[in-house]
Amino acid sequence: MIELIQFPWSPFCIVQRRILEFAGVRFKITNIPNTDRTLIWKLSRERSYQVPLLRDGKQVVFETADDSQVIAKYVDHKLALGLFPPQLRGLQTILWRDIENEIEGLGFRLNDIYYPEFIAKKERLAFVRHKERKFGRGCLEQWRTQQAELLAQLEQQLLPYEQMLLSKPFLLGDRPRFVDFDLYGMLGNFLASGHYELPAAHTQIQAWYARMAKVRATDFPPLISS
Ligand SMILES: N[C@@H](CCC(=O)N[C@@H](CS)C(=O)NCC(=O)O)C(=O)O
C-alpha cells in the first residue's frame, strides 16, 4: 500500500494527499513531527529531509529539486490520472512555479503566524529557529505585523487564477490537472489555521476550491491518450 509521510498542514503534502484521494486508492498517512525528519532521512538513505515522501513497497519517492514534481508524476503514471498531459507541458511548469513561489510564499507566512496553535510546545524552539535561520530574526513577528498587506497581496496574486476559472471548471479545462492540485495545496496551507477564508472577491476560486476538495478521477470520462 502507498504510504504518504507528511505533516498535515504542509502545502506540498496537501497536494499529494488530495491527488491520492482523487485517485481513489487506499493509502496510509504517517504524520511526523515538523522538527524531526529522522524517518525521511532514513527512508531516503540520507538524501532528503523534506516532506512529503512517498513509499510504495520497495520504492521510495521524494523531490529532487525545488520545483521538481517527482512524487506527483510517479502517482500520475502509476494510476493513470492524466495530470501531466503532453499538450500542457511547459504551460503547467510556468504555472506551478508561480503557484509554488508567489502563492505559497504568501500562504505559508500567513499560516505560520499562528504556529503556536499547530506546533507542539516542545517543538517550538526548533520551529522558530528554523524559520529565523531561513528568513531572518523576528520574521514571524514581522509577518504578523504585515498580515493585512500579505492578505491583500494574496488576493492580487490570485487574480489570474480567478480569471482562468471564469470560463471553465478547472484551471486548464474540463478536468483537473496537476496545477489544480498544486494550487489547492497552497491554498489548503493558507486556510489550515482556520483564521482565514478565501478572498471574497474571488468567487470562481471559492467554487473551484469546493469542487477540488471532493473531486474524484471517476467523475471524468476515461482518458484516451493522456
Ligand atoms: N518542492 C518541494 C517542496 C517541499 C517542501 O518545501 N517541504 C517543506 C515542508 S512544506 C520541507 O520539508 N522543508 C524542509 C524543512 O522544513 O526542513 C515539493 O514540491 O515537495
The ligand as an ORCA input file, in Angstrom:
! r2SCAN-3c Opt
* xyz 0 1
  N       9.226     21.414     -3.887
  C       9.020     20.502     -2.805
  C       8.971     21.295     -1.555
  C       8.721     20.510     -0.318
  C       8.941     21.364      0.896
  O       9.414     22.505      0.801
  N       8.620     20.822      2.050
  C       8.827     21.556      3.280
  C       7.641     21.465      4.182
  S       6.212     22.240      3.487
  C      10.020     20.952      3.965
  O      10.028     19.795      4.346
  N      11.065     21.762      4.071
  C      12.289     21.394      4.683
  C      12.343     21.728      6.111
  O      11.353     22.236      6.665
  O      13.369     21.438      6.741
  C       7.786     19.679     -3.077
  O       7.053     20.005     -4.021
  O       7.526     18.681     -2.406
*
